[in-house]
Each structure stands twice: as C-alpha cells, then as structure tokens.
C-alpha cells in the first residue's frame, strides 16, 4: 500500500496569504515585493531554526530576526516591538488559513484508494497543531502526525523521517513525501530513502546538482495529476 505524507506550511495552504495580510496590517511600507520578502524571511527562518528548536535562541528571537533582516534587505529598519506586532498579526491570520483546493482533491483521491496518509512538519508543537486544525482529521489520524517540536528532531535530518517510518511501519519503496522546501523536505526525505514530490509553486531554483526530486509540481500544474500517476 502506498503512503503519502505531507509538509504543512506552504504545502497544505498558501502561507503567503497570511503573511501578506499581516504585512498590510502592520506596516505602511510601499513598493516592497511581498513574495520576495516572504521567501527571504523563510530562508532566514530556516537558517536559525535549529538554534531556536534547541533553545539556543528563543522562538520569539527567531521571529524578530527573520522579519527584521528580511526588511533590512529592502532598506527598511524596524524595531523589535514592530517585529513582534507583525508576528502577532501573522499568527492571527494563520488561524484563518484554509486547505488549498488541490490539496483537498488529493486527500480525497488518496483516501478513496485507501492510501496511507500522514504529516511531518517542523515547528513548535502547539503552533503547528493549531494550523493542522484545518479539518485534516477527516483524512489523517492524529497518531499519523509528526511534529518536530514534539519529537526533538527536525527536517531535513533523516531521523525524523526514520522515526515516522518506524512509528507507521512504512516501507521506503512505497512511501512518498510532499513538500515545498527543497532543502528541508526533498533532501531530507531522499536521505531516508523515500520518494519525493516537490511543490515548487514559487519557481525556486535548485543549487544542489547532486539532489533531485522524483516529481516536481510547478505553479501551473496540479498535485492531484501527479498523484494519479504513482
């Protein structure tokens, strides 16, 4: 039996939407390309995620760092207080996120064919659980959800994929992982021996010539079509 596991952020829902809403509610800056700002903030977040997960720096410090440094790239300086207000607004709008239509179609397709389904996501346990409360339990059992904050290891470390495989009794040959981050999702899952599906909706470039995804879903394609070919 095939098993399909998903990332959460920017995979199950469009993370740019709450980011855009929070930016508009917090700042009056003009002429900033918000998708580029968002992408840069994600990269900065990834750079310090391990430190925040280990407690070397606080999560709050990580939130402040990523938006301050991202805006500084566009020649805008903000205070720590402004960064905190932005994060509060961001978390507020994240409570309003909705599953993408293509994701719903994919989950329905997989469920109808009795594929195994699960989630592996990085982040604090309570924060990620709040996002997962998107009605996902219609398709995915709570016991099939692995959150880095709960298990003490995060993507791209292969250990989180191996823990999931052991917990769910997965076979790498029939296991597929879907995510938007090439570094965290695709490389991590490939190191664990899984098949991978890269949701490259934002047309990122690959800078690692030795790494690849088994399937790529660009912005103008749909995930369900790829799933039907497996």
N, C-alpha and C positions, 0 to 999 in steps of 0.2 A: 504494500500500500504506500502510495506517495504521501509525504508530509510536507506542507508548505508553512514556513514560518515568516513572520513579518517584523520589520522595524516599525517604530511608531511615528516619530517626528519627521514630517515631510514625506512620509510614505503612506500612512493611512489617511492623513489630512494635509491640507496645504498650510504649512507653517508660516508662509509669507503673509497670509491674510491677517492673523492676529498681530504679527509684527508691524504691519502697515497701520493697523488700527491704533496700536499703542504709540507708534511714532507720531501720528497725527494728533493724538490726544495729549502728547507730552511736549512736543517741540514745534516751533514755528519756522524751522529752517526751510529754505526754498532750494530748489534745483539740486536736490540730492537724489541720485538714482537708487531708489529703495531696494531693488532686488540686489544690486551690487553691495549695498550697505548690509543687507541681511546675510548675504553669502559670506562676506568678510567677517561678520560677527560670529557666524557658525564656525569658521576656520579658527578664529581666535578662541572660541569656546573649547574647541577640540584640543587646542594647544595646552590648555591648563586644566582640562577635565580630570586627568589622572591625579593632579595635585589636589583638586577640590574633592574628588572622591575619596582620597586617602586622608583628608583632613589637614593636609599641609597648608592649604588656604581654605577659607570658608566658602561656601556656595555663594554667599552674598558678595564676597570679594570678587569671585569669578564673574558674577552678573555685572558688577560695576566695571570691571576690567574690560569685558568684551565690548560693551556699548561705548565706553569712553574711548577706547583705542580705535574702534571702527569709525566713530565720528571724527576723531582726530585725523584720520586718513583723508577725510574730506574737509579738513581745515576748520573744524568746529570743536571747541573745547566745552565740556560740560562738567559740572561738579559731581561729587559722589552722591549728593542728595538728588540731583536731577536724574542720575543713572538709576537710583533706587526707585524713584517715581515711575520712570519708564518701565522698570521690571515689574512693579506692582500693576501697572496698566497692562503689560504684556500677559501676565498671569491671569488677569481679569478676563481678557479677551480669549485666552486659551480655554476658558471654561465654556465658551460658546462655539467651539470648533465642531465640525461635522465630518463624518466619513466622506471621502470622495466617491462620487457615483461609480467610477470604475472599480474602486475597492469593494464596494457593496456587491457589484456584479460578480467580481472574482470570488468573494467569500461565498456567495450563493452557489456559484458553479462548483467550487470545491466541496461544499457541504453536500450538494446533490450527488456527487460522485464519491462521497464518503472518504475524502482525503483527510488525513490528519492535519490539524491547524494549530498554530501557536504563535507566540510573540517573544522576541528578545529585544529589550530596549535598555539604553543607558540612561541613568539619571537617578535622582533621589526617589525612594520608594513611594512616598505619599504623593509627590508631584506627578510621577508617571501614572500612578493608579488613577489619579483624577482625570488624566487625559484618556486613559483606557476605558473610562466610564462613558463610552460612546455608543452603548448598546452592543458592544462586541461580544458580550456573553451569550448572545444569540448564536454565535458561531464558535467561540473559543472558550474552553473551560478555564476557570481561574488557575487551576493547577498546571495549565499549559502556558503560563505567562512567567517569563524570567526577567527580572529587573535587576540591573547591576547593583543598585544601592542595597538590595536585599541579600545578594549572594557574595558581595565583596570583590567582584572582578568584573571588568567592563570590556566591551568591544573596543579595539579589534583583537584583544587577547583570545587565542583559540580556546582557552579554558572555559569561557562562558558558553561557548558552543558545545564543548565536550560535556560540561555539566548538564546542559539541556538534553543532549543526546542520551546520556546515561539515565536521566530522570524520565524521559519519554520513551526510552528503548528504541531509539532511532537507528536506522541503517543509512550511512552516508550516501550510498548509491541511489537511494530513493528520497533523499531529503533536499529541499530547495529553500534558500533564504532570499528574501526580497527586501531591498533597502535602497536608500537614496545616496548614502555616503560610500564612495568607492573605498576610501581608506578604512573606515570602521566596519562596514557591512560586507563588502565584497571580499576584501583581502582577509578579513577575519574568518569568514565562513569558508573560503577556499583553503585556508590553512588547516581547518578542521576536516577537510575532505568533502565538503558539501557542494552541491550545485548552487549556482548563484544567478539572480535576476537583478540587474541594476536599473533602478528607476532614475534615468538621467533626464528628468524633466527640465532642468535648468542648463542643460548643454555644457556640463563641466568637461574639461579636458583631462585625459589620463596622462600622468607624468611618470608612471612606472611601466617601463617597457616589458617587464617580466611578469606583470599581473594582468589578468583579464577576467571578464565576466562571461558566464556561459550564454546569457541572454541580456540584451540591452533594450530598454523601453524608452525611446526619446520622447520629446514633448508632443509630437504629432502622432504617436501611437498609443494603443491601449493595452493595459496589462492583461486583461481577460483573453485577448487574442493570443498572447504568448502562452498563457497557462493552458489553453486548449491544445497547444502543440506538444505538451510534455508527454 
